[in-house]
């Protein structure tokens, strides 16, 4: 009898074992544009964040400390040799623009900050996490004012997963591929005209649609994903004339353990693989 390999590692299952921790990990109301425009900072939004996660402020703070420690340990495993070849200058402000994969408290954006703090501490490079869970490319367009307000010198963008999100029994797709292509073009134009930032686009990671179909919270929301849709969006990102980092291809053959049981979000290991892909691409000499 052939025994199928496990679909998920114990570590991946453990990351989703506590639903309150999952909510705290992926929901950060202080990043919402309407909250920022009202002048409410992360400290002011903390009671709301705790309420959304179904916990109190002290438990939220404990989760956040644990997330930061996990990222620190994970980032320490990344090859130090990339650091000296990266194109970032002292004082750079790197804005990570994305959806829940970036919003994640264990995300590649936090890994990047931890890596730079470890290997280039004197340079004072800051990574600004501008990921918002659920965001599409259209919603990113609508917050260009908040992007510009951060005065980034770099924008590293990973969007498109939620453009591919499908809703209801008819599987209505959030954005058609033509709409996504338009939005990607407009984002590039807006970032070029509204900021002085260098612009890097990441293709969205692949999804495992059978896991997404089976994940109970997604079923409750009547949402799912199709890998063919995500791959189509990755192709659209690859067509960007600027600097593209192909996360989709890099993770397509990654070993078991890079993706959470929901089939959409990376594990801590997966987030490290994303930032390693970015670092390798940015540290490589220009072609």
N, C-alpha and C positions, 0 to 999 in steps of 0.2 A: 504494500500500500504506500502510495506517495503521500508524504506529509508536507502540506503547504507551509512555507515560511511564515512567521508571524507578521501581521500587517503593520503592527506598531510596537515600538520598544516599550519596556516598562517605564522608562523615563518620560516618554511622550504621553503615556496614559496618566502618569502621576501629575503632569503639568495641568491636566484638565480635571483632576479629581475633586477639587474644591471649587464649586461654582461661584462663590463669593470672590475668591482669588482671581478667577477668570474675568469676572466683571471689573474688578479693580485694575486688572492688567490691560484691558482693552478700552475702557471708557474714561476719557479725560475731558470733562466739560470745559475746563479752562482754555482748551484749544479751539473751542467753537468761536466762529467770527462774531456772533452777536454778543457773546460773553466778553470777548476782548474789546469790542467796540464800546461796551458799557464800562470799561475800565476795571473789570474784575480780574484779579490775578489768580494764580494757582492756589495761594493760601486762602483767598476769599471764596474760591469755588470748592475747596476741600470738603465742607459739610455736604454739599450737593453730590460730590463724587462718592462720598461714603454712603449716602442714602441710596444712590443708584446701585451700589454694590451690595446693599443690604447689610452693612456693617457700621460700626462707629468710627470716629476719627482716629482713635488710637490703634485700632486693628488695621485701618487703611495705612497709617504711618508704618506699622510693622511690615505689612506687605511691601510697601515701597522700598523699605530698607533691604528686604530680602531680594527684591528684584534687582536693586543696584548691586548687591553682593554677587548675585548670579552672573550679571553682565560683566562685572570686574573679573571674576574667575574665568569666564568664557573668553573674554578679550585677551587675557594673558596667554592663551593658547595660540594666538595668531602670530605668524612669522614676523619678527621684529624688523627684518630686512626691508620690508616695504616702506617703512617710515621715511627713510632718508631720500627715497626716490619720488615721493608724492609731490604733486605740483602745488600744494598748499603753502601759503606764506604766513609768516608770523602775524597774528591778529586777524586772520581770516574768519569770516562768519559763514558757516556752511548751513544752509537751510535744507532740511530733508522734507520734501513735499510728497505726501502720499495718503494712503488710506489706513485701514486697521493694521496692515502688515508693518507700517511705519509707526503708527500710533502705539502699538504694542510696547509695554514697559520693558520688554526684553529685546527690543527691535535692533535692527542693523544700525539705526541712527545712534542709539545709545552705545552699541558696540564700538562704533566709529569714535565717539567722544572718549570712551574709556581707552581705546587704543592710542589715540593722540595724546591723551593725558599721560599715559604710561611711557610713550616713546619720544614725544616731543613736548615735554611739559613747559619748557621755557617759551614756547611760541604763543601760548595763550589762544590757541585756535578753539573756537566755540562752535558746537553743532546745535542748531535750533530744530527741535522736533516739531514739524508742522504737519504731522500725520493726523487725520481725523477719520475715525472708524466709519465705514460706509460711504466715504466720499467717492464720487465719480469724477471723471475729467471735467464735466460740466460744472460741478460744485467747486472744483479747484479754481476754475475761471472766475467764479463769483467772489472769491476772496483774494483777488490780486492786490487789493489795498493792504491787507494784513501781511501778505508776502513782502510787498515793497517796504512796509513799515519796519520790518526786521533788518533792513539795510544789508542784505546778504552779499557776500562777494562770490559765493558759489550757490547754485541751486542744484541739488541732486534729487531727481524726481522719479518715483515709482508709482504709477497710477495705471488703471485699466482693469484691475480685477473686478471692481464693482460695475464697470461698464458692461461686463459680461454676465452680471448677476441676472438670474431669471426668476420671475414672479408668477405665482398662481398656477392653476391647472393648465393654462395655455402657454406657460413658459415665456411670458413677455420679457424681452431683453431690455435692460435699463437704457442702453444706448446702442443704436445701430453702428455698424463698423464705419459707415460714412460720417456719422456724428462724432465718433471717437477720433477719426482722422482729422476732422475739422477742429475739434477741441485741442488736440495735440499741437496742431499748427498754430492756433491762437495762443495757447500757453507759451509756446516758444516766442511768438511775436511780443506778447505782453511782458514776459520776463526780460526780453531784450530792450524794450522801450521804457519800462517802469523801474528797472534796476540796472546796475552795472555788473551783474553777476555772470560768471562762467556757468554754463548750463550743461548738465549731464542727464541723460535719460536712461533709466533702467527698464528693461522689459519685465512684465509681471511674471512671478513664478508660476509653474504649472499647478494644476489642481487635480485631485483624484475625485472624479464626479460620483463614483459609487459611494464613497465615504460621505460626500456632501449630501447626497440623496438620503443617506441613512441617518444623518445627524439630527437628533430629535429637536434641538432648538431651531435649526433651519427649517425642519418640517413644520414646526409651530408657526414660523414666520411665512411659510409657503415660499421659500426661496431655495435656489440651488444654482449650480454652475455646470457648464460643459467645457471640457478641456479644449475642444475644437474652437470655441469662442475665444478662450484665453489665448490660444496659439495664434488666432487671427489678429488679436490685438498686439501680441508680441511682434508679429510681422509689421504692423503699422508703426510701432515704435522703432523697429529696425530701419524703417525708411526715413527716419529723422536725419537731416543732413549734418547735424552736429555730432557730439560725442555720445555714443550709445554703448552701454554695458549689457551684455546678453545674459541676464540672470535666468531667464526661462530655459535656455539651452544648458546652462551650467548645472541647474538643479534637476533637469529631466532624468538624468541617470544617477542621481545621488542615492546613496544607500538608505535602507530603511532607517527611520529615526529622524528624518529632517522635517517631517510634516506631522501636525497634530491630527488627532482622530477625526476632526471635522472635514479633513480633506482640502482645506483652503489655507489655513494659517501655519506658518513655520513654527517649529519648536525652537528652543534655545539653540540647539545645534544647527537648525536650518537658518536661523538669523545670523549665526556666525559664518555659515557658508555664503550667505548673501554678501556680508561685508568683506569677506575674503575675496569674492569675485570682483567686487568694486575696487578693492585695494590693488589687486593684481592688474586690473585694467588701467587704473590711473597711474600706477607706478611704472608701467611699461613705457619704453621710449616711443614717441610718436612715429606713426608709419608714414 
